[in-house]
Amino acid sequence: MAEKKSKGEGRINRQFDRIERKWPQTSGILHWLRKPQNRFVRIPLGILLIAGGVFSFLPVLGVWMLPLGLLLLALDVALLRTPIAAAIMRITRKFQAWRRSRRPGSL
């Protein structure tokens, strides 16, 4: 019998698909990380990415690490799936609206 996916899990997977489409060079590693047997790599990596996002004021580290780390953790922690997916979708929409408002010629 096929396992039913939750709404949050579907949203998380769509966010990863979006990342892979936007940055195709990441598709190989993200596809590998999303496999269920790679859970023991994914959880520590997610925690490290979150920590790197918190220290984004340092060179090399960046704010981009925080949402990616949260997405990786949400793959394994069911309680995080829905709120993380909703927050990332909300932030993405606000960022896109902000970018549209900053285009030349738009008042």
ChimeraX attribute file (.defattr): number of C-alpha atoms within 10 A of each C-alpha:
attribute: neighborCount
match mode: 1-to-1
recipient: residues
	/A:1	3
	/A:2	4
	/A:3	5
	/A:4	7
	/A:5	8
	/A:6	12
	/A:7	11
	/A:8	20
	/A:9	19
	/A:10	14
	/A:11	18
	/A:12	23
	/A:13	15
	/A:14	13
	/A:15	17
	/A:16	20
	/A:17	16
	/A:18	12
	/A:19	16
	/A:20	17
	/A:21	12
	/A:22	11
	/A:23	10
	/A:24	12
	/A:25	11
	/A:26	13
	/A:27	16
	/A:28	10
	/A:29	10
	/A:30	17
	/A:31	12
	/A:32	12
	/A:33	19
	/A:34	16
	/A:35	11
	/A:36	11
	/A:37	10
	/A:38	11
	/A:39	16
	/A:40	11
	/A:41	11
	/A:42	22
	/A:43	20
	/A:44	14
	/A:45	17
	/A:46	22
	/A:47	18
	/A:48	15
	/A:49	24
	/A:50	24
	/A:51	15
	/A:52	20
	/A:53	20
	/A:54	15
	/A:55	16
	/A:56	16
	/A:57	11
	/A:58	10
	/A:59	7
	/A:60	8
	/A:61	16
	/A:62	16
	/A:63	15
	/A:64	13
	/A:65	21
	/A:66	21
	/A:67	18
	/A:68	21
	/A:69	22
	/A:70	21
	/A:71	23
	/A:72	26
	/A:73	23
	/A:74	22
	/A:75	23
	/A:76	17
	/A:77	12
	/A:78	13
	/A:79	11
	/A:80	16
	/A:81	23
	/A:82	17
	/A:83	13
	/A:84	19
	/A:85	24
	/A:86	14
	/A:87	12
	/A:88	18
	/A:89	15
	/A:90	11
	/A:91	12
	/A:92	12
	/A:93	12
	/A:94	12
	/A:95	12
	/A:96	11
	/A:97	11
	/A:98	11
	/A:99	10
	/A:100	11
	/A:101	12
	/A:102	11
	/A:103	9
	/A:104	7
	/A:105	6
	/A:106	7
	/A:107	6
